[in-house]
């Protein structure tokens, strides 16, 4: 038995059960009685590593990301670790790669270390078919996801509204007179899918039929994106603007265009350091990691303290305009 089972059998939230276990006064006598009845009936005894802050905890949060060498993930890990430290928590980091087997393995490793919660960074942790490993982990500890969405019990998400950002970017380009907008992406995670949906919806609302030739999946590298765009140009596929799901891909497109002395508007995503460092400087969507990470940590600590928190928090994106937006052909 664990706290998840007690919550399920009593009909109350995990946070409410946690408040009862912590002796919080912010629970009605009737609710407290019902939960205690279930605890007695199931002979449930919280172990010494119980997750409520009022009990004896490890004060440790496990962090999973797919690739810490990625600038986006590296920045997120740094922000999360710093926020946890300020709250009096230590962090254990595991880099899983993209394979689901390794994700499961490292999730088990963190749970074996008796972490108080697990924090997943990025939408790559939402699998197409089976998220049972996340569901299983959430039966033992709270799971918080930054910029990803998995809707399961005891799982909470803080994410940027990237779908709306993609829609607004394409609408902006259409308003500037662009009609054949190339979209580059690398993976079809939750984040990748909502961006594509925003791209298609904006074109449809502007009475433009999306062209499959202009929705191009490319390798996640500058050279991979550059080669893919060069191939399009060699095949005489016309486009008058570019949006990419990541800055890395947008820079690859810029290199291909620059080699042919072509100048069209280009927009990236993530507002990474390479957006400022490249020439011309890249217009990019800031998906607000500086807001997402502290918000996720704050909510997680509140949850561990026995408070109710929202299952999903959505933060609006912000377009950072640089040289590549209003660029002359």
N, C-alpha and C positions, 0 to 999 in steps of 0.2 A: 504494500500500500504506500502511496505517496500523497502529497497535498493535492495533486490533480485529481486523484481518485476520490478523495474526501469532498472536493468541490463538486465533482460530477454526481456523487451519491446524495449530497445534501441539496443540490439545486442552486448553490450560490457560487459567486465568482471565487477564483483563487485568491484575489486580493482580500475578499471578505474573510475567507478561511484563515489567511495569514494574519489578519487583525485579531481574530479570536485566539490563535496560537500565541500571538505576541501579548495578549492581555490588553489590547487597545480598548479604551472606553467608548470609541466611536462605532459601537455595534449595539443594536437594540437587544434587550434581554431575550426577546422571542427568537431572533435570528441566532444569537449566541447559543441558546438552548438547543435549537435544531441541529446546529453544527456539532455541538458537543455530544449530542445523542448519537450521531453518525460515528464520531470518533470513538466513543465507548463501544458501540455495536461492532465496529470493525477492528477494535483493539489496536488502534493506530497510535504509534509512539514516534514523534519527530526525532530523527537521529541527531547526533551532535553537530552535524554540518547543516542543520536546518537553515533555510534560505531567508527567513525574516531577519531584518536588521536588529530586532530586539532579542534575537537568539544568538547562539554561538556560530558565527559564520566564518568562512575562509576569507571573506572580503576580497574575492578574486573573480574576475570576469574573463571568460574565454572569448577570444576574437578569432574569427575565421575570415580570410580573404583568399582569393584565387591566386594572386600574383603581386607580391609587395614591390616588385621592380617596376610595376606600372605606376606612373606618376600620380594618377587619380587615387589608386588604392593606397599608395605610400602616404599621400597627404591625409587621407581619411584615417589611416591607422595612427598617424602622429597626433591628429586632433583628438581621436577617441582616447588614446592612452593618456594624453595630457589631462583631459577632462576627468577620466577615472581617477587619476592620481590626486587631483584636486578634491575629489570626493572621498578620498581615503581608501581607494580600491587599487589593487594590483591587477596586471593584465597578463594573460598567456596568449601568445600569438601563434597561429598555425596557418601556413600557406598551403592550400590544398591542390592547386592546379584546377583544371576544368573538369576532370573526370569525377563522376559521381561516387565511385568506390573510394577514392581518396577523401572526398568530402565526408562520407560516412565514417571512415576510419578516424579522421582527426576529430570529428564530433564526439566519437566514443572516447578518444584520448582525453579531451577536455572534461567530459563527464566523469571519467575515472579520476581526474585530478580534483574532484569535488568543487568545481567552480559554482558560484552563486547564480550565474546567468551566462548565457551565450549570446554574443553579438556577431551577426553576419553582415559583412560589408559588400553591397552590390547585389544586383538582381540575378547574377549568375547562379545563385543558390536556389532559385526556383527551377525545378526540373520539369521537363515537358510531361512526364507521365507519373513519376513516383516521388512524392515528398514525405514518405512514411518515416524516413530517418529524422526529419525535422519534427514531425508530429511526435515521434517517440521521445526525442530530447525534450520537447516542450511539456511532456508529462512529468519530467523530473525537475526542470528549471525553466524560468522565463526565457524566451527567445526574442531578441530584438533585431530587426533587419533595417539597415540603413540603405535607402534608395533601392529598395526591392519590395515586392509584395507577395507574401504567402499567407493565405487566409486560413489559419488553423487555431484551435484553442491554445491559449497561453502564448500566443505569438503576436508580436506587435511590430508595426512598421512606421518608419519616418522616411518620407520620400519626397523628391522634387517632382513637380508636375511637368515632366518633360514632354508629354503628349501635347499639352497646350502650348508649350514653348515651340515645338516643331510646327504646329499649326500656325502660330503667329509669325514665325520666321518665313514660312512659305507665303503667307498672306502679304507680308511686307515685300518680299521679292516680286510677287505678282503685281502689287500696287506700284512697284518701280518699273513695270513693263515687261518683266521676265515671264516667259510662257513655257519654256522647256527647261525645267529645273532638274538637274542630275542629283540623285540622292545616293550616297555611299554609306554602307554599313558593313559590319563584320560578323555580328552574332545576333541571333533572334532570342535574346533574353526578354524578360518582362520590359525592361527599359527599351531594348531594341524594337520590340513590337509596338509599344505605344508611340514611339517616334514615327514609325512607318505609318501608323494609323493617322497621326496628326498630319503627316505629309500628304497622304491620299485625300483626307477630308478637306484640307485647304484647297487642293487643286480642284476637287469636285465642286466646292462652293464657289470657285471662280470659273466654273463651267469649262474646266480643262480636264480632258480624259487622261488619267495617269498612263504613261507609256512604260511598259515593262522593261524596255531597253534602258530607261533612265533610272531604274531601281537596281543598283549594282552591288552585289555582295563581293567584298574584297578581303584579302588577308589583312590582319591587324598589324600593319607596318607602313611606314612612309613609302618604302620602295614598292610594296605590294599595291598600295593605292595608286602610286605614280604609274606603275606598269599597266594597271587596269584602265586608267584614264587615257594613257597613251594609245592603248589598243582601240578604245572607243573613237578617238580622234582619227586614227589610221583607217578605221572603218567608216569614216564620214558620218558618224552619229552626231547630230547637232544638239547643242545645249547652250543656254545663255545665263546660267547661274548654277552654283553647286552648294548643296548642304550635305554635311557629313555627320555621322553619329558620334564621332570623336575627333578631337583636334588633330590627332596623328594622321587620320585619313584625309582631313582637309588640307594639311600641309603637303601630303603626297599629291593631291590634285593640283595644288598651287605650283609645285615643281613641274608637273607635266604641262600645265598651261604656260608657265614662264618660258619653258624650253621652246615653245612655239610662238612666243611673244603674243599670247592671247591674254586678255584681261576681262574677266567676268566676276560678278560678285560671288564671294565664297564665305560660307558660315560654318563654323565648327561647333562642337559641344565639349563641355567640361571646363572651359576657360583656364586651361593649364598654362604652365610657364612657357611652353613652346608657342602658344598663341601670341604672346608678347615678343618672344625672341625671334620669330621668323620674319622675313622680309618679302612682301609687305606684311605688316602686323595683321594678325588674323582676328576678324570679328567672331566672337564665340559666345555660347550660352553658358552662363554661370549657373550651375545646378546647386549652388549654395551649400557646399560642404561645411563652411564655417558656421552655418545655422543648423544643418542636419545633425552633425555629430554631437555638439553640446546638447541639443534638444533630446536626442536619443539617450544619451547618458543620464541626463536629468530625469527623464521619464522612467528609466530603468531603476534608478535609485529610489524614486518615489514608489514604484511598484514593490520593490523589495522592502520598503518601509511599511507596506500594507495599504497604500493608497490605491484607489481606482484610477486607471489611466485610459485614455482612448486607444482603441485597437489600431487606428491609422491616423497619422498626421501628415497632411500634404502641404508642402511649401512651394510658393510660386518661384519660377526661374526668372533670371534677369539677363537680357541680351546686352553684352558689352561690345559696343560698336568701335571698330578699329578701321584700318586702311582698306580692308578687302570688301567692305560693304558697298561703299560708293566709289567704285573703281571704273574708270573709263575703258571701253572696249577699244 
